[in-house]
Amino acid sequence: MTVPQRPSGVGGDVEPQEPQDSPDPGGSLPSQVQPEITRLVRQEVREIVHQGPLPPAETLEGYNRVVPGSAKLIFDQFVAQSQHRRAMEKAIVEGSERRADLGQWLGFAFLLICALAGVYVVLTGEAVAGAAITTGALASGAVVYVVGGRPPTEQRNKDRPNEPPSEG
């Protein structure tokens, strides 16, 4: 039996060629064996493509025939995994929010302490030093407020891959 060949060329619909009726084109096999060989040689090739978190219904039915109740176990496992994933994502988001809140409160407390220390130094007679401390504290707070609201440059570039990297 010969395998059908596609004609060379580009594009267009190509009609498959039928295989020869005889699996033994040379004629060296007995005629009574040829139909049996033909039956054995023919095969069917199927490709089933599925995309998704769960197998298709036919596959689940097959699992249930082999191991009764296995389709329910697969669904239960899928539900448990989904609940676990959502719980982990929630914990990550909540932890990130807690850290951000704590960082802002600690930054505010540090800024307030530095500003009050600068005012105290001014009141004790060191006007230039006190003004420098207070100005430095307020300026650093302003810089953190302005710059801290933007993601780092690398993160911005990952979020927008089609844009060229920003300068500076």
C-alpha positions in Angstrom: 0.0 0.0 0.0 1.4 3.4 -0.9 0.9 6.5 1.1 -0.9 9.2 -0.8 1.5 12.0 -1.7 0.7 15.7 -2.0 1.7 17.2 -5.3 4.4 19.8 -4.9 3.3 23.4 -5.3 2.1 26.3 -3.3 -1.5 27.0 -2.3 -4.8 25.6 -3.5 -6.8 22.7 -2.4 -5.2 19.3 -3.0 -7.3 16.2 -3.3 -5.9 13.2 -1.5 -5.0 10.3 -3.7 -6.7 7.0 -2.9 -4.4 4.2 -1.8 -4.0 1.2 -4.1 -6.5 -1.6 -3.6 -3.7 -4.1 -3.2 -1.4 -3.9 -0.3 1.1 -5.9 -2.3 1.6 -4.2 -5.7 4.2 -6.7 -6.7 1.8 -9.6 -6.4 4.0 -11.9 -4.3 1.3 -12.6 -1.6 -1.4 -15.2 -2.1 -4.7 -13.6 -3.1 -6.6 -15.0 -0.1 -4.2 -13.2 2.3 -4.4 -9.8 0.6 -7.9 -8.8 1.9 -6.8 -9.6 5.5 -3.6 -7.5 5.2 -5.6 -4.7 3.7 -8.0 -4.8 6.7 -5.0 -4.8 9.1 -3.1 -2.1 7.4 -5.9 0.5 7.3 -6.0 2.7 10.4 -7.7 5.8 11.5 -5.8 8.7 12.9 -7.8 11.2 15.0 -6.6 14.3 16.8 -8.7 15.8 19.5 -7.7 19.3 20.6 -9.1 20.7 23.8 -8.2 23.8 25.6 -9.4 24.6 29.1 -9.0 23.7 32.7 -11.2 20.6 32.6 -11.1 17.6 30.2 -13.9 17.4 27.7 -17.1 15.5 28.6 -16.2 12.4 26.6 -12.9 12.1 28.4 -14.7 12.4 31.8 -17.2 9.7 30.7 -14.2 7.5 29.8 -12.7 8.1 33.3 -16.0 7.2 34.9 -16.2 3.9 33.0 -12.7 3.0 34.2 -13.0 4.3 37.8 -16.6 5.1 38.8 -16.9 8.5 40.4 -13.6 9.8 39.0 -15.3 12.6 37.1 -16.7 13.9 40.4 -13.3 13.7 41.9 -11.8 15.7 39.1 -14.4 18.4 39.5 -14.0 18.5 43.2 -10.2 18.8 42.8 -10.7 21.6 40.3 -13.0 23.5 42.7 -10.6 23.0 45.6 -7.6 24.2 43.5 -9.6 27.3 42.4 -10.6 28.2 45.9 -7.0 27.7 47.1 -5.7 29.9 44.3 -8.2 32.7 45.1 -7.3 32.5 48.8 -3.6 32.8 48.0 -4.2 35.8 45.6 -6.3 37.5 48.3 -3.6 37.0 50.9 -0.9 38.4 48.6 -3.0 41.5 47.8 -3.9 42.1 51.4 -0.3 41.6 52.5 0.9 44.1 49.9 -1.7 46.6 51.0 -0.7 46.2 54.6 3.0 46.8 53.8 2.2 49.8 51.7 0.0 51.3 54.5 2.7 50.6 57.1 5.4 52.2 54.9 3.3 55.3 54.5 2.6 55.7 58.2 6.3 55.1 59.1 7.4 57.6 56.4 4.9 60.2 57.8 6.1 59.6 61.3 9.7 60.0 60.3 8.9 63.2 58.3 7.0 64.6 61.3 9.8 63.8 63.8 12.4 65.5 61.5 10.2 68.6 61.0 9.6 68.9 64.7 13.3 68.4 65.4 14.1 71.2 63.0 11.6 73.5 64.7 13.1 72.6 68.1 16.6 73.4 66.8 15.3 76.8 65.5 13.7 77.6 68.9 17.0 76.7 70.7 18.8 79.5 68.8 20.3 77.6 65.8 18.1 79.2 63.1 20.2 78.1 60.1 20.6 74.5 61.2 16.9 74.2 62.2 15.8 75.7 58.9 18.0 73.3 57.0 16.7 70.3 58.9 13.0 71.3 58.5 13.5 72.2 54.8 15.3 68.9 54.1 12.6 66.9 55.8 9.8 68.6 54.0 11.7 68.5 50.6 12.4 64.7 51.0 8.7 64.2 51.9 7.6 66.0 48.7 10.1 64.0 46.6 8.8 60.7 48.0 5.3 61.8 47.4 5.9 62.8 43.8 8.2 59.9 42.8 6.6 57.3 45.0 3.4 57.4 43.1 5.0 56.1 39.9 6.2 52.5 39.3 9.9 51.9 38.7 11.1 52.4 35.1 11.7 48.7 34.6 8.2 47.9 35.8 6.7 50.5 33.4 8.6 49.0 30.5 7.3 45.5 31.3 3.7 46.8 31.6 4.0 48.5 28.1 6.2 46.2 26.0 5.4 47.9 22.7 6.7 51.3 23.8 10.3 52.2 23.7 12.1 52.5 27.0 11.8 56.0 28.6 14.8 58.3 28.8 16.4 58.9 32.2 
